[in-house]
Amino acid sequence: MTDALTEARSLSAEYGEAFANHTPMVLHAQRRLGGTEADARRFLDAYLRDNHLAPTPPSDVTITQLNWTLRLGERPAQAAYRAFFRAELARLGTAEALASRYLPRLLPGLAASALHALMRLAYARDAGDAEEVADSLGYWAATYLPLGEGVGLKPVTAEPLGVLARVAAEPTLAELTFDDGLLWHAMRKVARMPAFSPVHDWLEVRDDTLDRIARDSLLVLAHTMEFCAIHAVTGAHWLRLVLPLLKTEDQKRAIRFFWQAIASVYPKMGFPQPLAAEEAEAMRALPAPDWPEIAAAACASDDEHDVSLAYSCRCEEEFRGDRLYRVVAARRLGLITP
């Protein structure tokens, strides 16, 4: 009998009006948190029932080495892209060779499926599953979402929060309204505004920029527990897992494209502010359960963002040593009150 994670990976990467199918990533995270096959089957069955997931629809195109960039961002080509990258995996021999050959070209579309293609690639590497890496690249290519490559300005700040502050100060961006729940629609709408064009250029990427992004994202989420801010915290984790696939200059590009993506959703967030330093210290000191209790609560949840955030927070606390990750995860799961 096929296990739940294997079944999830065979399904289309999106459903309905192009909402991200979280199950391949969430079931991996759940497994890493200590979840059982019964937990995975319960989660997948509920997700299938609620969202009417289906297998990847067939494509009427063929993707080759010569034309592979021509269909970027075309969702009907998902199956063709998956087949292409699986064939390239067989030709190149390793997932690392596959990703290093194609990922640099895909970076301008890193916002693909509201960063969920990045998530899938990150967890494919975390699992050490080469075919899942190929499918992740297919997902990324089919949902490729470019937000612009700047206007050639010099960077203006080394602080990620400085970029967000400048976005908030743009009147035409501050006045935007958003009509539906699709995060990537909001990102695309913001990116089409002329005032957003230079945002890609604003951040100066240094050796510690991803560390700053992780810190600032956590402080914003801790202050607001805002849904979109979850993607900044988890996304910093995903990006950290993916960066070793890239050369140094492409790592810098990836970091800049990632923070541009977060900046593009900042207006939809409502321009939330981070915790002040003294507030963050007070929150870090709050009593919070140990990770086994948090992980068990996450594995029992049918909310994909509970599982995703708990796993990323556990990994990032282990990597960065910041107890605030534990407090935020426990708050999200209702294990402590604000």
C-alpha positions in Angstrom: 0.0 0.0 0.0 1.3 3.5 -0.9 2.1 5.6 2.1 0.5 9.0 2.4 3.6 11.0 1.5 4.3 9.1 -1.7 0.6 9.5 -2.6 0.8 13.2 -1.9 3.8 13.7 -4.2 1.9 12.2 -7.1 -0.8 14.9 -7.0 -0.9 18.1 -8.8 1.1 20.9 -7.1 -1.9 23.2 -7.1 -5.7 22.9 -6.8 -8.7 25.0 -7.4 -7.9 28.5 -8.6 -4.2 27.8 -8.3 -3.9 27.4 -4.5 -0.7 25.6 -3.4 -1.1 21.9 -2.5 0.9 21.8 0.7 0.6 18.1 1.3 4.0 16.9 -0.1 5.8 19.4 2.1 3.6 19.3 5.2 3.7 15.5 5.4 7.5 15.6 5.1 7.6 18.2 7.9 5.2 16.1 10.0 7.4 13.0 9.6 10.4 15.0 10.7 8.5 16.2 13.7 7.8 12.5 14.7 4.4 12.1 13.1 3.2 8.6 12.4 1.7 7.2 9.2 -1.7 7.4 10.9 -1.1 11.2 11.4 -0.1 11.5 7.7 -3.1 9.6 6.4 -5.5 11.6 8.6 -4.0 14.9 7.3 -4.0 13.8 3.7 -7.5 12.4 3.7 -8.8 15.6 5.2 -6.9 17.7 2.7 -8.2 15.6 -0.2 -11.7 15.9 1.0 -11.6 19.7 1.6 -9.7 20.7 -1.5 -10.5 18.1 -4.1 -6.9 17.4 -5.0 -6.3 15.5 -8.2 -3.3 13.9 -10.1 -1.2 16.3 -12.2 -3.2 16.9 -15.4 -1.5 15.8 -18.7 0.2 18.5 -20.8 -0.2 18.9 -24.5 3.4 20.2 -24.9 6.8 18.7 -24.8 9.6 20.4 -22.9 13.2 20.0 -24.2 16.6 21.4 -23.4 16.1 23.8 -26.4 12.7 25.2 -25.4 12.5 24.7 -21.6 12.3 28.4 -20.8 9.6 29.2 -23.3 6.7 27.9 -21.1 7.8 29.3 -17.7 4.8 30.3 -15.7 2.4 28.2 -17.7 0.5 26.0 -15.3 -0.9 23.7 -17.9 2.8 22.7 -18.6 3.3 21.3 -15.1 3.3 17.6 -16.2 5.6 18.3 -19.1 8.1 20.2 -16.9 8.0 17.3 -14.3 8.8 14.9 -17.1 11.5 17.1 -18.5 13.3 17.5 -15.2 13.0 13.8 -14.4 14.6 13.0 -17.7 17.4 15.6 -17.0 17.9 13.9 -13.6 18.5 10.6 -15.4 20.9 12.3 -17.8 22.8 14.4 -15.2 22.9 11.7 -12.6 22.4 13.6 -9.3 19.9 16.1 -7.9 22.7 18.5 -7.2 23.8 18.5 -10.8 20.2 18.9 -11.9 19.5 21.9 -9.6 22.8 23.6 -10.2 22.2 23.5 -14.0 18.7 24.9 -13.9 18.1 26.7 -10.6 20.1 29.9 -11.5 17.7 30.6 -14.4 14.7 30.0 -12.3 15.7 32.4 -9.5 13.9 35.5 -11.0 10.7 33.5 -10.6 11.4 32.4 -7.0 8.0 33.7 -5.9 6.5 30.8 -7.8 3.2 29.7 -6.3 3.8 32.2 -3.5 7.1 30.6 -2.5 5.7 27.1 -2.2 7.8 25.8 -5.0 10.9 27.0 -3.0 9.4 25.1 0.0 9.0 21.9 -2.0 12.5 22.1 -3.3 13.9 22.7 0.2 12.1 19.7 1.6 13.0 17.6 -1.3 16.7 18.3 -0.4 15.9 17.8 3.2 14.5 14.3 2.4 17.4 13.5 0.0 14.9 12.5 -2.7 16.3 13.2 -6.1 13.0 12.6 -8.0 11.2 15.0 -5.7 13.9 17.6 -6.5 13.1 17.1 -10.2 9.3 17.4 -9.5 10.0 20.5 -7.4 11.8 22.2 -10.3 8.9 21.3 -12.5 6.5 22.9 -10.1 8.7 26.0 -9.9 9.0 26.3 -13.7 5.2 25.9 -14.3 4.3 28.5 -11.7 7.3 30.8 -12.3 6.5 34.3 -11.0 8.9 37.1 -11.8 8.5 40.2 -9.8 11.1 42.3 -11.7 14.9 42.5 -11.7 15.2 46.1 -10.6 16.1 49.3 -12.5 19.9 49.2 -12.0 20.1 51.3 -8.8 22.8 50.8 -6.2 21.6 49.2 -2.9 20.4 51.7 -0.3 20.3 49.6 2.9 21.8 46.4 4.4 18.8 46.1 6.7 15.9 43.9 5.4 13.5 46.0 7.6 14.8 49.1 5.8 13.5 47.7 2.5 10.1 47.1 4.1 10.0 50.6 5.5 10.6 52.0 2.1 7.8 49.9 0.6 5.5 51.2 3.3 6.4 54.8 2.5 5.4 54.5 -1.1 1.9 56.0 -1.3 0.7 54.0 -4.3 1.7 50.8 -2.6 0.1 51.8 0.7 -3.2 52.5 -1.0 -3.5 49.0 -2.6 -6.4 46.7 -1.7 -6.6 43.0 -2.3 -9.7 41.1 -3.3 -9.0 37.4 -3.0 -7.1 34.9 -0.8 -4.5 33.9 -3.4 -1.2 35.2 -2.1 0.6 35.1 -5.4 -2.1 37.2 -6.9 -1.3 39.9 -4.3 2.4 39.6 -5.0 1.9 39.9 -8.8 -0.4 42.9 -8.3 2.1 44.8 -6.1 5.0 43.9 -8.5 3.1 45.5 -11.4 3.1 48.9 -9.6 5.7 51.3 -11.0 6.7 52.2 -7.4 7.8 48.6 -6.8 10.2 48.4 -9.7 13.3 49.5 -7.8 12.6 47.3 -4.7 14.8 44.5 -6.1 17.8 46.9 -6.0 17.4 48.3 -2.5 18.9 45.5 -0.4 22.7 45.2 -0.1 23.4 41.5 0.3 26.2 40.7 2.7 27.5 37.5 4.3 25.0 37.9 7.2 22.0 39.1 5.2 20.1 35.8 5.5 20.7 35.9 9.2 19.2 39.4 9.3 16.3 38.3 7.2 15.6 35.4 9.6 15.8 37.7 12.6 13.6 40.4 11.2 11.0 38.0 9.9 10.8 36.3 13.3 10.3 39.7 15.0 7.5 40.7 12.7 5.7 37.3 13.2 6.2 37.4 16.9 4.6 40.9 17.1 1.6 40.1 14.9 1.2 36.3 14.4 0.0 37.5 10.9 -0.6 34.8 8.4 1.5 36.1 5.6 4.4 36.7 8.0 4.6 33.0 8.6 5.9 32.7 5.0 8.8 35.0 5.8 9.9 32.9 8.8 9.4 29.6 7.1 10.8 30.9 3.8 14.1 31.9 5.4 14.4 28.3 6.5 13.6 27.0 3.0 16.1 29.3 1.4 18.8 28.3 3.9 18.3 24.6 2.7 18.4 25.5 -1.0 21.3 28.0 -1.0 24.1 25.3 -1.0 22.9 24.2 -4.5 24.1 27.6 -5.8 27.4 29.3 -6.4 28.1 32.4 -4.2 26.9 35.0 -6.7 23.7 33.1 -7.3 23.2 32.7 -3.6 23.2 36.5 -3.3 20.7 36.7 -6.2 18.5 34.2 -4.5 18.5 36.1 -1.2 17.6 39.4 -3.0 14.8 37.7 -5.0 13.5 36.1 -1.7 13.3 39.4 0.1 11.8 41.1 -2.9 9.0 38.5 -2.7 8.4 39.2 1.0 8.4 42.9 0.2 5.7 42.3 -2.5 3.4 40.8 0.1 4.1 43.4 2.8 1.2 45.7 1.6 -1.2 42.7 2.0 0.1 42.1 5.5 -0.9 45.7 6.4 2.7 46.8 6.9 3.2 45.2 10.4 6.1 46.3 12.6 8.6 44.0 14.4 8.9 43.5 18.1 11.1 46.1 19.8 14.3 44.6 21.3 13.0 44.8 24.9 9.7 43.2 23.9 11.5 40.4 22.1 13.6 39.7 25.2 10.4 39.5 27.4 8.8 37.1 25.0 11.8 34.9 24.8 11.6 34.5 28.6 8.0 33.3 28.5 7.4 29.7 29.8 7.0 27.5 26.8 6.7 23.7 26.2 9.7 21.7 25.1 9.8 20.7 21.4 8.4 17.2 21.8 5.1 18.7 23.1 5.1 21.3 20.4 5.8 18.7 17.7 3.1 16.4 19.0 0.5 19.3 18.8 1.6 20.1 15.3 1.3 16.5 14.2 -2.2 16.4 15.5 -3.2 19.5 13.6 -5.0 19.5 10.3 -3.8 23.1 9.6 -0.9 23.0 7.1 0.6 26.2 8.5 0.7 24.8 12.0 2.9 21.9 10.8 5.0 24.0 8.5 5.7 26.7 11.1 6.5 24.3 13.9 9.0 22.4 11.8 10.7 25.5 10.5 10.9 27.0 14.0 12.4 23.9 15.4 15.0 23.8 12.7 15.8 27.5 12.9 16.1 27.4 16.7 18.5 24.6 16.4 20.5 26.4 13.8 20.3 30.0 15.2 19.9 29.4 18.9 17.0 31.8 19.3 14.4 30.6 21.8 11.9 33.0 20.4 11.2 30.4 17.6 9.9 28.0 20.3 7.6 30.6 21.8 6.2 31.6 18.5 5.5 28.0 17.5 3.8 27.3 20.9 1.7 30.5 20.5 0.6 29.4 17.0 -0.5 26.0 18.3 -2.4 27.5 21.3 0.0 26.0 23.9 0.6 29.4 25.4 -1.4 32.5 25.4 0.1 36.0 24.4 
